[in-house]
Amino acid sequence: MKFSPKGTYLFSVFPGGVQAWGAENFERINRFIHPGVRLIDFSPNEKFMVTLSPEPISALPDDHPGKSQYPFGPESEGHKLVIWDLQTGLPARTFALPPNLEKTKTMPWPLIKWSFDDKYCARVGPDALAIYDTSDFSLLEKKLVKIEGIVDFEFAPAGVRFATNRKSDPLEAVLAYWTPEQGNQTAKVSVMQVPTKKVLRTVNLNQVSDVKMFWQQDAKYLCCKVDRHTKSKKTMFTNLEIFQLFERDIPVEKIELSEIVLSFQWEPKGHRFVTISKTYNPNDNPAMANNTVSFYDIEEAKVNSKLASVLKKWVAFKVMPEKYSNDLLFSPKGRFIVVSTIKPIGSVLEFYDLDFDGEKPKDQSSKVSSNLKLIRTQEQNGLSALKWDPSGRFVAAWSSAWKHKIENGYKIYDQVGQLIREELVDGFKDFNWRPRPASLLSASDRKKVRKNLKEYSVQFDEIDTMEEDAEQREIILKRKSLLSEWTSWRESVIAKLEKLGYTEHQTKRKAEVIEEIKEEVLEETEEVVE
């Protein structure tokens, strides 16, 4: 089972393909025939679905009884990857798997990646990047982008507005890719504009073992985690290369570390990030607490007058060594993060607040705005995965029977780590929150809500009071009924008076303020004066 990115549809896989469920009661609304399908994925705006099956597509003969309902023609013969148009329910394009993926045991997924607006998609081929226009799924300029040795790429998750763009200019699609060292050529990370295919920025790298690319949610930053080795290749360490896409000329901040970074995560819609790292040791003992959790923020920015840009410097304002932690998960709203130790026995969840409203400890840098506080620690045996709900108010942590048989089930915590609900379920396997669509409120509407939040709070407090106390509920409802009855009567009287010729002004009396002074003797005593 899998939700579409905005939660509009729920998809279930069955031997013959995929079924889509939706509408008010999540009824079955469509079926996509693709025998043996194993993996599914979606474009960000839910226009397209991608399915992959190990079984090659076979074209049906013209006299086959199921020919009229079969979605594939002779042109799809032998293909395994299908892109579906979710509105029509028909295949938009099919592909054969590259020869290097036909025999692989671990399939990289997704194979098709999308621009933020669904206008373009791309896939890696041997020494090339294929970028398609999704209006007809033809190659841009009808040719591949030749990139020798390309290993991987990632589209920016949001549209980018560069420093040279005007505010009225549309947001642009951007992708980043990397290539390894080849012969005398260095490894490279490049940022490319789509659909122009113009390379906007390239960074050269030496002694590279691997590169992982992490886009910040608003596509303001791109962090490349570059795992490097010494010349002897006996030791490994990590550099972080941070591209600042909204600054002029896209400056790159380099953070050189002596350890190798195991996990990295950006704060959504923010500039902070957190890492888990450790000193490289091929004979590492997992029973030892060798990991280090580091929290990064931007120091006070300095303005470069020559570049007309703001130079940012990220610093680790809090470093916690000797930890077992191996997983990071930021709240989708930012500020709160769960740092967890995921293992069958002795799993631990630590809930941190990066903007704690209190005195800042002396061991945290005063040059950053963050104020880190460990709010609560929870233990949960058998923990295999966790996930925040879209509102950022709750986090689910579960033990999956796919991993082991230890205390299978789930627990739900609030954002500060307080246990809200727990349930043990035999054979429990997976948990999914339904994604939320984008808000229907405009920016001005949201600003208005924030401005009048106290008024809305009164309404919510009244609802809470009604739910908590049945007696108070009856009193509140009676008051509302009386007020509604009086308002209705008043309006009817005004309407009758207007029919008799009275103007609206005449039907309303001016309010008069009467001031009355009343003297009252509170205490009286008699005193004899001689």
Secondary structure, 3 states (H helix, E strand, C coil): CEECCCCCCEEEEECCEEEEEECCCCEEEEEEECCCCCEEEECCCCCEEEEECCCCCCCCCCCCCCHHHCCCCHHHCCCCEEEEECCCCEEEEEECCCHHHHCCCCCCCCCCEECCCCCEEEEEECCEEEEEECCCCEEHHHCCEECCCCCEEEECCCCECCCCCCCCCCCEEEEEEEECCECCECEEEEEEEECCCCEEEEEEECCEEEEEEEECCCCCEEEEEEEEECCCCCCEEEEEEEEECCCCCCCEEEEECCCEEEEEEECCCCCCEEEEEECCCCCCCCCCCCEEEEEEEECCCEEECCCCEEECCEEEEEEEEEECCCEEEECCCCCEEEEEECCCCCCEEEEEECECCCCCCCCCCCCCCCECEEEEEEECCCCCEEEECCCCCEEEEEECCCCCCCCCEEEEEECCCCEEEEEECCCCCCCCCCCCCCCCCCHHHHHHHHHCHHHHHHHHHHHHHHHHCHHHHHHHHHHHHHHHHHHHHHHHHHHHHHHCCCCCCCCCCCCCCCCCCCCCCCCCCCCCCC
